[in-house]
Amino acid sequence: MDDLRSGTATAAQLQDLLVHHEDVLEFLQHLARLSSSSLSSRGPVYCGITLQRSRGLSYTVASSDSTALEMDEMQYAFDDGPCLHALRVHEPVHVPDTSSDERWPEYMKHVVAQGVQSVYAVPLGLEGHSRAAMNLYSRSAGVFDEEFQRVARTYAAEASLGLRLAVRMSQHAAAVEDLQAVLQSRTDIDLAVGIIMGQNRCTQREAFETLKRASNGRNLKLKVLAGELVARLNGAPSETHFQPS
C-alpha cells in the first residue's frame, strides 16, 4: 500500500508526539488523531483507543472523533464486540463487512445503523496487567484488506513502543515531582532549624526539638510549620538547589 505513510515517517511522528506531549492521556489523544490521518488513504478511518484495566472495566481513553468514540462505547454497553474480543484474546480482529458478519449480532445491528461497514481492532502492547487496543472503523466495506492489516499491525507495534515510553516518562515525571517535594520539605526544615539556632543561640539538636514541640503544639506537620517559619523570615517560600530538567 504505497499511499500509506512509511514506517520511518510514522516512527518520526510518534517520536515528535513524545517530545511534545509527556502526559499519557494527551499523548494518546494525539496518537488517535495521528492514527486516523495516517491510515485514511482509502477514505476516512476513525480511530479509538481502548484501555482495559480489568475484565469488567474497559473505556476509551482517546478517539479521533465522535464516530470512533460512539462505536467504542456501544461495545462497552453490550460488553462484547470486535475490539473487546481483541483485548481478551490479544489478537487482531477483522470485520470486513458489518452487514454480513454473524458475530456479536446485537452490536453489529447498531453499527450498521450508524453507517459503519468495516472494523479492524489491533491490540497494543503494554507492560503489566493493563491491556489496550487500537480500534479502526470505516464507512466502506472491504477497506481493511490484508495489505492494510499488515501496515496497521506495523503501525500498532510502533505505537505500542511509543505508548510504553510515554507511560515510563509519565512515571518518571511523577517520581521527579515527588523527589522535588521531599527536597523542598528537607530544605525548609533545615532552614527553620538554622533560624531557631540563630534566634535562641542553641544547638542544632535543641533547635530541631523546639521545632518538633511547636509542630505538635499547633497540630501541624513539621514541614508545614518549617515552611511557614522560612516564609515569614524571607517574605517568600524557600527554593531548593535541585530543579527538574
Order of alpha helices (4+ residues) and beta strands (2+ residues): alpha-alpha-beta-beta-alpha-alpha-beta-alpha-beta-beta-alpha-alpha-alpha
